[in-house]
Amino acid sequence: SESQERMLMVLEPSKEEVAKAIFVKWGLDFAIVGKTTDDVRFRVIHQGEEVANLPIKELGDEAPEYDRPWIQHNPRPDLSAADVAAPTDYNDAILKLVGSANQSSRRWVWEQYDTLIQGNSLQRPGGDAGVVRIETHPTKALAFSSDVTPRYVEADPYEGGKQAVAECWRNIVATGAEPLAATDNLNFGNPEKPEIMGQLVGAIKGIGEACLALDFPIVSGNVSLYNETNGVAILPTPTIAGVGLLPDWQKMARIGSAGDGDVLIMIGTDGSHLGSSIYLRDILGSTEGPAPTVDLSAERRNGDFVRSAIRNGHVSACHDISSGGLGLALVEMAMASEKGMTVSLSEQRGPAHALLFGEDQARYVIAVPADIANFLQANAEGSAVPFRRLGKVAGERVVIDDIVDITVEDLTIAHESWFPSFMA
């Protein structure tokens, strides 16, 4: 039988009664179906009769393995920001991106489901990670996120696999949680085609390296292959979902909890990478350029710094920088907090469209109280963490130098309108 919503668990005998109590508490059906033995055999007993007796090794680590032919993926050539056209109207570009199919609000979907989880939800959808209070503990909570960027995996399966893990890890860190473990969901086309098998090989290699570097082990997962329509495969989509632990949820950071006068600081390097970006795809109609390189040591260093700052109570709000770059991260924070911001790019180096829309990795925007900003910047410098002071939270408009000036209301209307209009 392939009945769904079932799991098999192997427990130490001393944990049996503890597990039973948990299952009974939550009203879960369960049964003890067997035990491990030392005879390296798999035996099935039905109504007192042995109906199967098979060797374990031949079913497990000595079983035949597929070794399908695969093609090494050749990364796309570099794409300099200087070779990518800047928008003629930055306001229009940002409004188009926040109101696009992929970046728009999913409120229409998630409001139709239970997002409160018996009143224990501390962060509902729309931020970096969902957070749920552990009902039986006074301070602990769990943070959850699920991430992948298929266009990156298509451009470079190895870097795309790394990035899926890194973004999931970042989103959990952005709440102040310690990432604990992940599960994967590997969705690809027909692996009998060498180019598709090459995507699978490259993505798994990248996922493995990122999990090791970030101490973020894969503890479960599944695979869905042969996803094609009329012979055309889906984009390679190795989704990573993860969980992290908040020891004290009262020190948790949110995307929309910035206060008036808070200082905005970017953690990480200046934006420069426009290859395979949503700016390139959705504004310029191009899919050129490689996926961004994921520096796993920078991910670990910057993420550990941000999490420490959150747990020390220094951060009012936090958001990781991903699709759409710094520009979208800022306006998403503005919409979530319903507050404006005044930002300057004068400290940064590079063309404005790359600084705003570049999708370089290992980056966050944090909001901190004004009286803590200099202290936090000194800590970042002492930890060799790159940062830029961006501006402050103020007013009802997002103003970036003399190139962006949009009301938070107009941003929110654009962001919330796409899905209801599409489903009407």
N, C-alpha and C positions, 0 to 999 in steps of 0.2 A: 504494500500500500504506500502511496505517496501523499497521504494526508498531510496538510500543511500545519504551520504554527506548532511544530514539535521540535524538541531538542534532546540530544543525548548528553548526559553529564557523567563524568567519572570522578568519584569522590573517595577520599580516604575514609575507611570504615568509621573512624572516630567522628567524622562530620555528618554521619547519616541522620542522627536525630536533629541536629541543627538545620539541615536542609529540609527535613520533614516539617519542622515548625514554620519555616519560611513559606513553604508551599501551601500549608494549611491556612496560614495567616492571609495569604492573597487569593485563596480559593482556587488554586491550580490543581488540575488532575495530574497525578504522577504515579509511577509504578517502578519498583526495583525489578529489573529484568535480567540481571546477571552479575557476574563477578569476574575479575581478572584471575588468571591461573599462570603457572610456571611451565606448562607443557608445550608451549608454542603451537597450540591448536585452537581452532575456532569451532566450538561445539554448540549445536542448537538442540534443546530438549523440548519436545512438545507432548504434553499430556503423558509425561513419564517415559517417552520413547525418544532415543537419540535419532534425529532425522537429518543431521548434518555433522560432519567431522572433517574439517579442512585444515590444511597447513597455513599458518599465519604468514610466514615469510613470503610465500608465493602470492599471497593476496596483498601484501604490504610493500616493504622496501625492496623486495626482489621481484616484484611484478613487472611485466613488460612495460616499457615506456614509449610514448610517442616521441619521435625525433623528427618533427616535420621540417622540411626545408624552409628557410626564411631568408629574407633580403635585408641586409644592413641599411638602415635609413640614412640618407644623406641630408644633413641639415641644410636649410635654405641659406643663401648668401646673406651676409650682414646688410642691414639697411640703416644708413645714417639718418639721424633726425633732420639733418640739413637737406636730405633728399625727399622729405615728406612735407607736403604743403601745409602751412598753418591755416586755421579757419579764417574766413573773412569776417566772421562775427562769432566771438567766443560765447556770448550769451546764448545765441541760437544753437551752437554746438552742444553746450551743456544741457540745455533744455531737451534737445533731441536724444541725448544719451540717457538722461534720467527717465525719459518717457518712452524708451525703446522696449522692444519685446523682451530682451534679456535682462535689462537693468531696472525695469519698472517694478512697482510694488506688487507683491503677491497677496495683498490683503484680501482680495476677492476670493482667493482659495482658502487661506488659513482661517478666516473668520467663520467658515462653514464647518469647522471641526473644533473639538475640545482642545483648546490651547491652555487651559487653566490647570489640568491634571490634578483634580481634587483640591484645587486651591494652593498647590505647592509650586506653581510656576513663578519664578522670580524674574525671568526675562522671556517675553513672548516673541514670536517671529518678527523679523525685521532688523535685527542687530547682527552681531558677529556670531554668536552662539546662543542656543537656548539654555536656560539654567533652571534646574528643578531642585527645590529644597528636599533634603532627606528627612522624611516625616518624623522618624524616630530619633533624630539628633538635633540638638539645639542650634548648631552653627554650621554644619556641613551641607554642601550642595554639590550637584554634579552639573558640568557644562558639556553640551553636545554640539557637534558641528558636522556637516557633510559637504564635501567640496571636490570639484574637479573642473578643469578648464579644457574642454575637448579641442579647442582650436590650437592650444599649445601642444597637446599630444599629437595632433595631426602634423604640426610643423616639425616637432622633434619629440618622438615618444619617450626618450630617456629624460630630457629636461622636463617634459610634461608630466611624467610620472613623479619626478622629484617635487614638482610644484604642487601637485595635488595633495601630497602629504604635508608639505610645508604650509600651504594655506589653511588646511584643516588645523594643524598645530597652532598657527598664528591666531586663528579665530578663537580657539579655546584660551590661549594666553591672553587675548584682549579682554577677557572678563576677569583676569587675575587667577585663573585656575591652572593647576599643574597637569599637563596632558599625560594620561596614563596608558592608553591603549587604543588601537584602531581596528577597524574591519574594512575589507575591500570588497568592491563589487565591480568585477572586470567585464565590461561590455564592449565587444568588438564584433567585427564582421566575420567572414568565413576564414578560419585559420588554415584551410587547405590552400589558400592563395598565399604565396610566399611574402608578398608585401604586407598582408594583414598579420601573418604570423610574426613578421619583423616588428610590427607595431607592438604586439603583445610582449615579445622578448624585450624590446627597449623599455617599455613602460614598467615591466616587472623589475628590471635592473634598477631603474631610477627610484621606484618605490622602495626597494630593499635598501639602497644606499641612504635614502632620506630617513627611513625608520631607524636604522642603526645610528645615524648621526644625531638624531633628535630624541633618542631613547623613547621611541613611540612604536612599540611592537604591534604587528598584526596578529590578532588572536582569533580571528574567524574571517569568513568571507564566502563569496560565491562567484561563479563565472557564468556569463551569458554570451554565447558565441553564435555565429551564423545569423547575426542581425543585419539583414539585407532586404532591400526592396528592388525587385527587377534587376538583381545583380549588383546594385549599388549599396555599399556598406554604410552604416552609420559612422559618424565621427568616432574615433576611439575614445572611450569614456571609462577610464579606470577610477571610479568614484571611491573616495576615502571618507569614511565616517569615523569620528573619534569621540572619546570621552575624557574629561579631566575632572579633578577634584578641587573644590574650593573649601579650605579649612574653616573659613569664616565668611559667610555670604554677605555679611554687613559691610565688608570691605571690597565688595565686587564692583567692577567698573561696567558702565553701560555706554552704548553709542550716543545716547541722547541726554546725558545727565550733566552737560556743561552748564556753568552758571555765568551770568553777566560779569564781564571783566576778567574771566579766565584767560590765561595765555595759551595759545595754540603752539605746539612744538611738534615738528616732524622728527621721528626717530628713523634713521637710515640715510641713504645717499640721495642726491638730487635725481629727479626723473630724467631719463634719457632714452629708454628703450621703447620704440614705437612699433617694432616688428610684431606682427600677429596681434596687435592691440585692437580694442573695440573702437577706438578713435579711427584707426586706419580702416577697419571694416565698415562701421556704421556711418561714418561721416564722409570718408573718401571712397568707399566701395572697393577696397583692395584687401587681399589676404596675403600680401607680401611679407617677407621678413621672417627671421627665426623667432622661436620662443625665447623669452628672457632666461638668462642663465640663473640658476638657483645656487647661491653660495651658502652651503649648509652651515658652515662655521659662523657666518654673519647672521643667519637665521637664529641659531642657538644663542649667540651673544646678545643680539638685540632683543630677542624675545625674553630671555632671562632678566634683562635689565627692566623691561616694561613690566613684567610680572612682579618683580621686586618693588618697583615704584608703586604699583597698585596696592600691593599688600601692606606697604608702609603708609597708606592713606594719602599719598601725594597726588593722585590722579583723579580728576573729577569725571572725565569721560575718555573713552579710548575706542579707536576704530582702526582695523588693519587696512593697508592700501593694497588694492588688488585691481580688478577690472576697472578701467577708466582712470586709474592713476590717482594722483593727489587731488585733482580737480573734483572727481566724483566722491572721493572720501570726504572732502570738506563739505560738499553740499548735502551728502547723506547725513552727516552729523548735524548740520544746520536744520534739516527737515525733522530729524528725530527729536531735537531739543526745542524746536520751534523758536530758535533764536538766530539772529544774523551774526556775521563775523566780518572783520576787516583784516585782510591778509595782504602781505607784500612778498614778492618773490625776489626782492633786491639782493638778499644774501646768497641766492643760488646762482649757479653758473650753467648757462645753456639757453637755447631758444625757448620762448614761453610755452609753446604748444607741447614741447617735450617735457618741460618741468611740470605742466599740469596734467598731461595725459599719458606720460611714460609709465609703463607697467613694470618697472624694476621691482625686485622682490625684497623681502626682509625689512619691510617698512610699516610704520604705524603713524597715526596722528593722535596725540594725547592733548587733553585740556587740563591745565593745572592752575590752582589759585595763584594770583599774581605774586603774593608774598613768598611763594615756594619756587617760582620759575627759575630764578638764578641758582638756587641751591640744587635743583634737579639738573640743570645744565652743567653745573660743576661736577656732579656725580657722573653724568654721562661722559664728560671729557676724561675724568679719571678712570673710567671703565673702557676707554677707547671705543665708545659708541658714537657714531656720527649722528649729528642732529642739526636742525635748523629751527630758529625761532621764526614763526610765521606771522603772528599777529594776535588778535584777541577776539573774544566773543562779545558782540555788541550789536544793538539795533535790530532791525527787521529785514536787512538786506545782506546778501553775500557780495562783498566788494573785494575784488582782487586787483590791486594796482589800478590802472586805468583801462583794463581790458574786460573785466567782468563786473557787472552790477545787476543783480537779479533779486527780486523779493523772495523771501522764503515761501510766501503764499503761492507765487507763480511756479516755483520749483515743485511744491507739493502737489499742485493741480496737475502738472505734467506727469509727475511720478505716479500718482494714483489713478490716472485716467485710462491708461492703455488697456489694462486687463478687463475692466468693466465694458469698455467700448468693444473690445474684441469678442466678448462673450454675449453682447447684447443681441 
